[in-house]
Amino acid sequence: MNFAFLNNFQIKKQMNKVLVINASVRNEKSHSRNLTQLFTENWHKKHPKDLFTFRETGLTIIPPINENWIASAFMKPTNRTKQNQEEIKFSNELVRELKENDIYVIGTPMYNWSIPSGLKAYIDQIMRFNETWKFRSGKPDGDYVGLLKNKKMFILSSRGDTGYGEGEKNEAMNFQTTYLKFVFGIMGIQDITILSLDNEEFGGELFEKSKQIIYQQINSIS
């Protein structure tokens, strides 16, 4: 297998900040967490000066947005009261974290052909008008402009079945990596590498072969 495509991403700065986001509700038995750990260890060996930040969305509760959050988030900053500021305080923290980091690594299982609810809640918190995206014309015309510039993302997914890639038999059922690529693309992240561990439910030789392939892919990232 040719892994050369993974080496096209060149680090232009002497030091990068890497944000690792884990989404699985499982801990020690989580395959996606094993992938992010392998990625982190491999990246640290090759880029020892880089700094890591870890954000948990699976084992800790990410509060869902509500009516007060929406009103506060879409309000002009100069019009926000102390209560409005409090409503989006955690969201502001997450957005600031995104802006401060250069590389994002998302480790996520596929739950019911989509993503875990905690990761969806996280996305709702960071999908901020005039913070991570805006309308080009200033009006809701569907012409979105992402505000997160010069970022790189790795999506490390684990899935029970197989065939979810482009042109494969289960492509239409993949609301996991396709959704993540789309929604983060709206926020401006176009340089996205997706690596998937398949066949978890089958186990045995099929799953071991899938693990071997993705481990090689992750270790080849430079």
ABEGO torsion letter per residue (X at the ends): XBAAAAAABBBABABBBBBBBBABABBAABAAAAAAAAAAAAAAAABAABBBBBBBAAABBBBBBBAAAAAAAABBAAABBAAAAAAAAAAAAAAAAAAABABBBBBBBBBGGBBBAAAAAAAAAABBBGAABBBAAGBBAGBBBBABBGBBBBBBBBBABBGABBGBAAAAABABAAAAAAAAAAAGBABBBBBBBBGAAAEEAAAAAAAAAAAAAAAABX
